Amino acid sequence: MGVPIAAWPMYADQHRNAFLVTNILKVSLAVKTMEQSEEIVTSSTIVGVVERLMASKEGKEMTKRAKEIGAAVQLAMEEGEVSRLELDSFNAHITRLPMAITPQAKFQMNGDPF
């Protein structure tokens, strides 16, 4: 934990996630933004972002912040904590879903094979 991100969103929710880690959590630099989605990313752009992340005061601050967030996530996932309880509940729910939609499960539930 504690690694800054070079955000390079391409589709779907990646743009929103890139905005979150770059502008809200401040643990990322954008390689490319939504406004630049049609532009080709040059090697010099990538080098510049990596250098800023790895060898600048800004990058060191992002690394520190990422470590702090990572530690908070680790604490939230400990046994009995809310995030852990919610994840366990979600996992229990989704592992029951496939059984409910198979023909065999339908037969077992109501005796009707289809």
DSSP file (Angstrom, degrees, kcal/mol; ACC not computed):
  #  RESIDUE AA STRUCTURE BP1 BP2  ACC     N-H-->O    O-->H-N    N-H-->O    O-->H-N    TCO  KAPPA ALPHA  PHI   PSI    X-CA   Y-CA   Z-CA
    1    1 A M              0   0    0      0, 0.0    66,-0.2     0, 0.0    65,-0.1   0.000 360.0 360.0 360.0 155.5    0.0    0.0    0.0
    2    2 A G        +     0   0    0     64,-0.4    65,-0.3     1,-0.3    64,-0.2   0.795 360.0 139.9  98.3  32.1    1.1    3.5   -0.5
    3    3 A V        -     0   0    0     63,-0.2    -1,-0.3    64,-0.0    60,-0.0  -0.930  47.0-130.9-110.9 125.2    1.7    3.8   -4.2
    4    4 A P        -     0   0    0      0, 0.0     2,-0.4     0, 0.0    24,-0.2  -0.308  26.6-124.3 -69.5 160.8    0.7    6.9   -6.1
    5    5 A I  E     -a   28   0A   0     22,-2.5    24,-2.2    16,-0.1     2,-0.9  -0.855   9.7-148.3-114.5 138.9   -1.2    6.3   -9.4
    6    6 A A  E     -a   29   0A   0     -2,-0.4     2,-0.4    22,-0.2    24,-0.2  -0.896  32.8-148.1 -96.8 100.4   -0.7    7.4  -12.9
    7    7 A A  E     +a   30   0A   0     22,-2.4    24,-3.5    -2,-0.9    25,-1.1  -0.581  30.1 164.6 -80.7 125.1   -4.3    7.7  -14.0
    8    8 A W        -     0   0    0     -2,-0.4    25,-0.1    23,-0.2     7,-0.1  -0.608  17.8-168.1-137.5  72.1   -5.0    6.9  -17.6
    9    9 A P        +     0   0    0      0, 0.0     3,-0.1     0, 0.0     6,-0.0  -0.336  15.4 170.2 -68.6 144.3   -8.8    6.4  -18.0
   10   10 A M        -     0   0    0      1,-0.4     2,-0.3    -2,-0.0     3,-0.0   0.676  55.4 -16.0-122.9 -35.8  -10.1    4.9  -21.2
   11   11 A Y  S >  S+     0   0    0      0, 0.0     3,-2.0     0, 0.0    -1,-0.4  -0.966  97.5  12.4-161.5 174.4  -13.7    4.0  -20.8
   12   12 A A  T >  S-     0   0    0     -2,-0.3     3,-0.8     1,-0.3     4,-0.3  -0.149 122.0 -13.4  52.1-132.6  -16.7    3.4  -18.5
   13   13 A D  T 3> S+     0   0    0      1,-0.2     4,-2.5     2,-0.1    -1,-0.3   0.419 110.2  96.2 -83.7   3.6  -16.3    4.5  -14.9
   14   14 A Q  H <> S+     0   0    0     -3,-2.0     4,-2.6     1,-0.2    -1,-0.2   0.851  80.9  55.2 -62.1 -33.5  -12.5    4.9  -15.2
   15   15 A H  H <> S+     0   0    0     -3,-0.8     4,-2.2     2,-0.2    -1,-0.2   0.923 109.9  45.6 -65.1 -43.0  -12.9    8.7  -15.9
   16   16 A R  H  > S+     0   0    0     -4,-0.3     4,-2.3     2,-0.2    -2,-0.2   0.917 114.0  48.7 -65.5 -43.0  -14.9    9.1  -12.6
   17   17 A N  H  X S+     0   0    0     -4,-2.5     4,-2.5     2,-0.2     5,-0.2   0.895 110.1  51.7 -64.3 -39.7  -12.4    6.9  -10.7
   18   18 A A  H  X S+     0   0    0     -4,-2.6     4,-2.0     1,-0.2     5,-0.3   0.904 109.2  50.5 -63.0 -41.2   -9.5    8.9  -12.2
   19   19 A F  H  X>S+     0   0    0     -4,-2.2     4,-2.9     2,-0.2     5,-0.9   0.925 110.7  50.7 -61.0 -44.0  -11.1   12.2  -11.1
   20   20 A L  I  X>S+     0   0    0     -4,-2.3     5,-3.0     1,-0.2     4,-1.3   0.951 115.0  39.7 -59.8 -52.6  -11.6   10.7   -7.6
   21   21 A V  I  <5S+     0   0    0     -4,-2.5     6,-2.9     3,-0.2     7,-0.6   0.779 124.2  40.4 -72.7 -24.7   -8.0    9.6   -7.1
   22   22 A T  I  <5S+     0   0    0     -4,-2.0     6,-0.3    -5,-0.2    -2,-0.2   0.926 129.1  20.9 -87.0 -50.4   -6.5   12.7   -8.7
   23   23 A N  I  <5S+     0   0    0     -4,-2.9    -3,-0.2    -5,-0.3    -2,-0.1   0.758 132.9  29.5 -96.5 -27.0   -8.7   15.6   -7.5
   24   24 A I  I  <<S+     0   0    0     -4,-1.3    -3,-0.2    -5,-0.9    -4,-0.1   0.887 131.2  27.7 -99.1 -57.1  -10.3   14.3   -4.3
   25   25 A L  S   <S-     0   0    0     -5,-3.0    -4,-0.2    -6,-0.1    -3,-0.1   0.743  89.8-146.6 -78.9 -23.1   -7.9   11.8   -2.7
   26   26 A K        +     0   0    0     -6,-0.5    -4,-0.2     1,-0.1    39,-0.2   0.911  62.2 118.0  57.1  48.5   -4.9   13.5   -4.3
   27   27 A V        +     0   0    0     -6,-2.9   -22,-2.5    38,-0.1     2,-0.3   0.072  65.0  57.2-123.3  20.6   -2.9   10.3   -4.8
   28   28 A S  E     -a    5   0A   0     -7,-0.6     2,-0.4    -6,-0.3   -22,-0.2  -0.980  59.8-144.9-150.7 156.2   -2.7   10.4   -8.5
   29   29 A L  E     -a    6   0A   0    -24,-2.2   -22,-2.4    -2,-0.3     2,-0.5  -0.972  32.5-118.7-119.4 142.7   -1.6   12.4  -11.6
   30   30 A A  E     -a    7   0A   0     -2,-0.4   -22,-0.2   -24,-0.2     3,-0.2  -0.687  22.2-175.1 -83.7 125.0   -3.5   12.3  -14.8
   31   31 A V  S    S+     0   0    0    -24,-3.5     2,-0.3    -2,-0.5   -23,-0.2   0.836  84.1   0.9 -76.3 -37.7   -1.7   11.0  -17.8
   32   32 A K  S    S-     0   0    0    -25,-1.1    -1,-0.4    -3,-0.1     2,-0.2  -0.987  72.8-147.7-152.9 138.0   -4.8   11.8  -19.9
   33   33 A T    >   -     0   0    0     -2,-0.3     3,-0.9    -3,-0.2   -18,-0.0  -0.548  35.7-101.3-103.5 172.5   -8.1   13.5  -19.0
   34   34 A M  G >  S+     0   0    0      1,-0.3     3,-1.6     2,-0.2     4,-0.2   0.880 123.7  57.0 -59.6 -38.0  -11.5   13.0  -20.4
   35   35 A E  G 3  S+     0   0    0      1,-0.3     3,-0.3     2,-0.1    -1,-0.3   0.763 109.1  46.5 -64.7 -24.3  -11.1   16.2  -22.4
   36   36 A Q  G X  S+     0   0    0     -3,-0.9     3,-1.9     1,-0.2    -1,-0.3   0.185  76.0 119.3 -99.8  15.3   -7.9   14.7  -24.0
   37   37 A S  T <  S+     0   0    0     -3,-1.6    -1,-0.2     1,-0.3    -2,-0.1   0.740  75.8  47.3 -60.0 -25.3   -9.5   11.3  -24.8
   38   38 A E  T 3  S+     0   0    0     -3,-0.3    -1,-0.3    -4,-0.2     2,-0.2   0.559  94.5  97.1 -91.2  -8.0   -9.0   11.6  -28.5
   39   39 A E  S <  S-     0   0    0     -3,-1.9     2,-0.4     1,-0.1    -3,-0.0  -0.490  76.8-119.1 -82.6 150.6   -5.3   12.7  -28.2
   40   40 A I        -     0   0    0     -2,-0.2     2,-0.5     1,-0.0    -2,-0.1  -0.739  25.8-128.9 -86.1 133.5   -2.4   10.3  -28.5
   41   41 A V        -     0   0    0     -2,-0.4     2,-0.1     4,-0.0    -9,-0.1  -0.721  24.2-143.9 -85.1 126.5   -0.3   10.1  -25.4
   42   42 A T     >  -     0   0    0     -2,-0.5     4,-1.8     1,-0.1     3,-0.3  -0.465  20.4-116.3 -87.8 160.8    3.4   10.6  -26.1
   43   43 A S  H  > S+     0   0    0      1,-0.2     4,-2.7     2,-0.2     5,-0.2   0.852 116.6  57.6 -63.5 -33.6    6.3    8.9  -24.4
   44   44 A S  H  > S+     0   0    0      2,-0.2     4,-2.3     1,-0.2    -1,-0.2   0.850 103.5  53.1 -67.6 -32.3    7.5   12.2  -23.1
   45   45 A T  H  > S+     0   0    0     -3,-0.3     4,-2.2     2,-0.2    -1,-0.2   0.931 111.0  46.2 -64.7 -45.0    4.1   12.7  -21.4
   46   46 A I  H  X S+     0   0    0     -4,-1.8     4,-2.6     2,-0.2     5,-0.2   0.924 112.3  50.2 -64.1 -44.6    4.4    9.3  -19.7
   47   47 A V  H  X S+     0   0    0     -4,-2.7     4,-2.7     1,-0.2     5,-0.2   0.921 110.2  51.4 -59.0 -44.2    8.0   10.0  -18.7
   48   48 A G  H  X S+     0   0    0     -4,-2.3     4,-2.2     2,-0.2    -1,-0.2   0.909 111.5  46.0 -60.8 -43.8    6.9   13.4  -17.2
   49   49 A V  H  X S+     0   0    0     -4,-2.2     4,-2.4     2,-0.2    -2,-0.2   0.931 113.6  48.5 -65.8 -45.5    4.1   11.9  -15.1
   50   50 A V  H  X S+     0   0    0     -4,-2.6     4,-2.6     1,-0.2     5,-0.3   0.911 111.6  50.0 -62.8 -42.1    6.3    9.0  -13.8
   51   51 A E  H  X S+     0   0    0     -4,-2.7     4,-2.8    -5,-0.2    -1,-0.2   0.918 111.2  49.1 -62.5 -42.7    9.1   11.4  -12.9
   52   52 A R  H  X S+     0   0    0     -4,-2.2     7,-0.7    -5,-0.2     4,-0.6   0.896 115.1  45.2 -63.1 -39.1    6.6   13.7  -11.0
   53   53 A L  H  < S+     0   0    0     -4,-2.4    -2,-0.2    -5,-0.2    -1,-0.2   0.886 125.1  29.9 -70.5 -38.6    5.2   10.6   -9.2
   54   54 A M  H  < S+     0   0    0     -4,-2.6    -2,-0.2    -5,-0.2    -3,-0.2   0.721 128.8  28.6 -97.5 -23.9    8.6    9.1   -8.3
   55   55 A A  H  < S+     0   0    0     -4,-2.8     2,-0.3    -5,-0.3    -3,-0.1   0.024  98.4  80.8-135.3  31.0   11.1   11.9   -8.0
   56   56 A S  S  X S-     0   0    0     -4,-0.6     4,-2.3    -3,-0.1     5,-0.2  -0.911  78.3-115.4-133.7 163.5    9.3   15.1   -6.8
   57   57 A K  H  > S+     0   0    0     -2,-0.3     4,-2.3     1,-0.2     5,-0.2   0.904 118.9  55.3 -59.9 -41.2    8.0   16.6   -3.6
   58   58 A E  H  > S+     0   0    0      1,-0.2     4,-1.9     2,-0.2    -1,-0.2   0.910 108.4  47.5 -57.9 -44.9    4.5   16.3   -5.1
   59   59 A G  H  > S+     0   0    0     -7,-0.7     4,-2.4     2,-0.2    -1,-0.2   0.879 109.7  52.5 -65.6 -39.3    5.0   12.6   -5.7
   60   60 A K  H  X S+     0   0    0     -4,-2.3     4,-2.3     2,-0.2    -1,-0.2   0.886 109.0  50.3 -64.5 -38.3    6.4   12.1   -2.2
   61   61 A E  H  X S+     0   0    0     -4,-2.3     4,-2.5     2,-0.2    -2,-0.2   0.891 110.5  49.7 -65.7 -39.1    3.3   13.8   -0.7
   62   62 A M  H  X S+     0   0    0     -4,-1.9     4,-2.9     2,-0.2    -2,-0.2   0.901 109.8  51.1 -65.4 -40.4    1.0   11.6   -2.9
   63   63 A T  H  X S+     0   0    0     -4,-2.4     4,-2.2     2,-0.2    -2,-0.2   0.922 110.9  48.4 -62.4 -44.0    2.9    8.5   -1.6
   64   64 A K  H  X S+     0   0    0     -4,-2.3     4,-2.1     2,-0.2    -2,-0.2   0.935 113.3  47.0 -60.8 -46.8    2.5    9.6    2.0
   65   65 A R  H  X S+     0   0    0     -4,-2.5     4,-2.6     1,-0.2    -2,-0.2   0.906 110.4  52.6 -63.2 -42.2   -1.2   10.2    1.4
   66   66 A A  H  X S+     0   0    0     -4,-2.9     4,-2.6     1,-0.2   -64,-0.4   0.887 108.9  50.7 -61.7 -39.0   -1.7    6.9   -0.3
   67   67 A K  H  X S+     0   0    0     -4,-2.2     4,-2.4   -65,-0.3    -1,-0.2   0.905 110.0  50.0 -64.7 -41.1    0.0    5.1    2.6
   68   68 A E  H  X S+     0   0    0     -4,-2.1     4,-2.0     2,-0.2    -2,-0.2   0.924 113.1  45.7 -62.9 -44.4   -2.4    6.9    5.0
   69   69 A I  H  X S+     0   0    0     -4,-2.6     4,-2.4     1,-0.2    -2,-0.2   0.912 111.6  52.9 -65.1 -42.1   -5.4    5.9    3.0
   70   70 A G  H  X S+     0   0    0     -4,-2.6     4,-2.5     1,-0.2    -2,-0.2   0.900 108.5  49.8 -59.9 -41.8   -4.1    2.3    2.7
   71   71 A A  H  X S+     0   0    0     -4,-2.4     4,-2.2     2,-0.2    -1,-0.2   0.898 110.3  50.5 -64.6 -40.0   -3.7    2.1    6.5
   72   72 A A  H  X S+     0   0    0     -4,-2.0     4,-2.2     2,-0.2    -2,-0.2   0.894 110.4  49.6 -64.5 -39.5   -7.3    3.4    7.0
   73   73 A V  H  X S+     0   0    0     -4,-2.4     4,-1.3     2,-0.2    -2,-0.2   0.922 109.0  52.4 -64.8 -43.8   -8.6    0.8    4.5
   74   74 A Q  H  < S+     0   0    0     -4,-2.5     3,-0.5     1,-0.2     4,-0.2   0.920 110.8  47.3 -58.2 -44.4   -6.7   -2.0    6.3
   75   75 A L  H >< S+     0   0    0     -4,-2.2     3,-1.4     1,-0.2    -1,-0.2   0.907 109.3  53.6 -63.0 -41.6   -8.2   -0.9    9.6
   76   76 A A  H 3< S+     0   0    0     -4,-2.2     8,-1.3     1,-0.3     7,-0.4   0.729 107.0  53.4 -66.6 -21.3  -11.7   -0.7    8.1
   77   77 A M  T 3< S+     0   0    0     -4,-1.3    -1,-0.3    -3,-0.5    -2,-0.2   0.374  82.0 116.7 -96.8   4.2  -11.3   -4.3    6.8
   78   78 A E  S X  S-     0   0    0     -3,-1.4     3,-2.4    -4,-0.2     6,-0.3  -0.345  84.0 -74.5 -69.7 156.1  -10.4   -5.9   10.2
   79   79 A E  T 3  S+     0   0    0      1,-0.3    -1,-0.2     5,-0.1     3,-0.1  -0.230 120.1  14.5 -51.9 128.0  -12.7   -8.5   11.7
   80   80 A G  T 3  S+     0   0    0      1,-0.3    -1,-0.3    -3,-0.1     2,-0.1   0.265  94.2 126.1  89.6 -11.5  -15.9   -6.8   13.1
   81   81 A E  S <> S-     0   0    0     -3,-2.4     4,-2.6    -6,-0.1    -1,-0.3  -0.460  71.9-111.9 -79.6 156.1  -15.4   -3.5   11.3
   82   82 A V  H  > S+     0   0    0      1,-0.2     4,-2.7     2,-0.2     5,-0.2   0.884 114.5  50.2 -58.1 -45.9  -18.2   -2.0    9.2
   83   83 A S  H  > S+     0   0    0     -7,-0.4     4,-2.3     1,-0.2    -1,-0.2   0.904 112.9  47.7 -61.7 -40.4  -16.4   -2.4    5.8
   84   84 A R  H  > S+     0   0    0     -8,-1.3     4,-2.7    -6,-0.3    -1,-0.2   0.919 112.1  49.5 -65.3 -43.9  -15.6   -6.0    6.6
   85   85 A L  H  X S+     0   0    0     -4,-2.6     4,-2.3     1,-0.2    -2,-0.2   0.909 112.2  48.1 -62.2 -42.3  -19.1   -6.8    7.7
   86   86 A E  H  X S+     0   0    0     -4,-2.7     4,-2.5     2,-0.2    -1,-0.2   0.906 112.5  48.2 -65.9 -41.8  -20.6   -5.2    4.6
   87   87 A L  H  X S+     0   0    0     -4,-2.3     4,-2.8    -5,-0.2    -2,-0.2   0.920 112.1  49.1 -64.6 -43.4  -18.2   -7.0    2.3
   88   88 A D  H  X S+     0   0    0     -4,-2.7     4,-2.4     2,-0.2    -2,-0.2   0.901 111.7  49.7 -61.9 -40.5  -18.9  -10.3    4.0
   89   89 A S  H  X S+     0   0    0     -4,-2.3     4,-2.1     2,-0.2    -2,-0.2   0.918 111.6  48.1 -64.0 -44.0  -22.7   -9.6    3.7
   90   90 A F  H  X S+     0   0    0     -4,-2.5     4,-2.8     2,-0.2     5,-0.2   0.928 111.7  49.8 -61.9 -46.2  -22.3   -8.8    0.0
   91   91 A N  H  X S+     0   0    0     -4,-2.8     4,-1.9     1,-0.2    -2,-0.2   0.907 110.3  50.3 -60.3 -42.4  -20.2  -12.0   -0.6
   92   92 A A  H  X S+     0   0    0     -4,-2.4     4,-0.6    -5,-0.2    -1,-0.2   0.898 112.1  49.0 -62.7 -39.4  -22.8  -14.1    1.2
   93   93 A H  H >X S+     0   0    0     -4,-2.1     3,-0.9     1,-0.2     4,-0.9   0.947 112.6  44.6 -66.2 -49.2  -25.6  -12.6   -0.9
   94   94 A I  H 3< S+     0   0    0     -4,-2.8    -1,-0.2     1,-0.3    -2,-0.2   0.782 106.4  59.8 -72.6 -24.6  -23.9  -13.0   -4.3
   95   95 A T  H 3< S+     0   0    0     -4,-1.9     4,-0.3    -5,-0.2    -1,-0.3   0.694 105.7  50.4 -75.8 -15.2  -22.8  -16.6   -3.6
   96   96 A R  H <X S+     0   0    0     -3,-0.9     4,-1.2    -4,-0.6     3,-0.3   0.712  94.3  76.5 -87.2 -23.0  -26.5  -17.5   -3.2
   97   97 A L  H >X S+     0   0    0     -4,-0.9     4,-0.9     1,-0.2     3,-0.6   0.898  87.1  54.2 -60.3 -48.1  -27.6  -15.9   -6.4
   98   98 A P  H >> S+     0   0    0      0, 0.0     3,-0.8     0, 0.0     4,-0.8   0.886 106.5  53.9 -58.0 -37.0  -26.4  -18.5   -9.0
   99   99 A M  H 34 S+     0   0    0     -4,-0.3     3,-0.5    -3,-0.3    -2,-0.2   0.866 104.9  55.4 -62.4 -35.8  -28.3  -21.3   -7.1
  100  100 A A  H << S+     0   0    0     -4,-1.2    -1,-0.2    -3,-0.6    -3,-0.1   0.695 110.9  43.6 -72.7 -18.5  -31.5  -19.3   -7.3
  101  101 A I  H << S+     0   0    0     -4,-0.9    -1,-0.2    -3,-0.8    -2,-0.2   0.487  87.8 100.0-109.5  -2.2  -31.4  -18.9  -11.1
  102  102 A T  S  X S-     0   0    0     -4,-0.8     4,-2.2    -3,-0.5     5,-0.2  -0.543  77.8-122.7 -81.2 150.4  -30.4  -22.4  -12.2
  103  103 A P  H  > S+     0   0    0      0, 0.0     4,-2.3     0, 0.0     5,-0.2   0.880 113.7  55.2 -57.3 -37.9  -33.1  -24.8  -13.5
  104  104 A Q  H  > S+     0   0    0      1,-0.2     4,-2.5     2,-0.2     5,-0.2   0.906 107.5  49.0 -62.6 -40.4  -32.1  -27.3  -10.9
  105  105 A A  H  > S+     0   0    0      2,-0.2     4,-2.2     1,-0.2    -1,-0.2   0.903 109.3  51.8 -66.5 -40.2  -32.6  -24.7   -8.2
  106  106 A K  H  X S+     0   0    0     -4,-2.2     4,-2.1     2,-0.2     6,-0.5   0.909 110.9  48.5 -61.7 -40.9  -36.0  -23.8   -9.6
  107  107 A F  H  X S+     0   0    0     -4,-2.3     4,-2.6     6,-0.3    -2,-0.2   0.921 111.9  48.9 -64.1 -43.9  -37.1  -27.4   -9.5
  108  108 A Q  H  < S+     0   0    0     -4,-2.5    -1,-0.2     1,-0.2    -2,-0.2   0.847 112.5  49.6 -64.7 -33.2  -35.8  -27.9   -5.9
  109  109 A M  H  < S+     0   0    0     -4,-2.2    -2,-0.2    -5,-0.2    -1,-0.2   0.892 133.7   4.9 -76.2 -40.0  -37.7  -24.7   -4.8
  110  110 A N  H  < S-     0   0    0     -4,-2.1    -2,-0.2     2,-0.2    -3,-0.2   0.358  92.4-113.9-131.5   6.9  -41.1  -25.5   -6.3
  111  111 A G  S  < S+     0   0    0     -4,-2.6    -4,-0.2    -5,-0.3    -3,-0.1   0.464  79.0 121.5  75.9  -0.8  -41.0  -28.9   -7.8
  112  112 A D        -     0   0    0     -6,-0.5    -2,-0.2     1,-0.1    -1,-0.2  -0.862  56.0-151.0 -97.9 120.2  -41.5  -27.6  -11.3
  113  113 A P              0   0    0      0, 0.0    -6,-0.3     0, 0.0    -1,-0.1   0.738 360.0 360.0 -66.2 -20.1  -38.6  -28.5  -13.6
  114  114 A F              0   0    0     -8,-0.1   -10,-0.0    -7,-0.1    -2,-0.0   0.349 360.0 360.0-141.6 360.0  -39.0  -25.4  -15.7
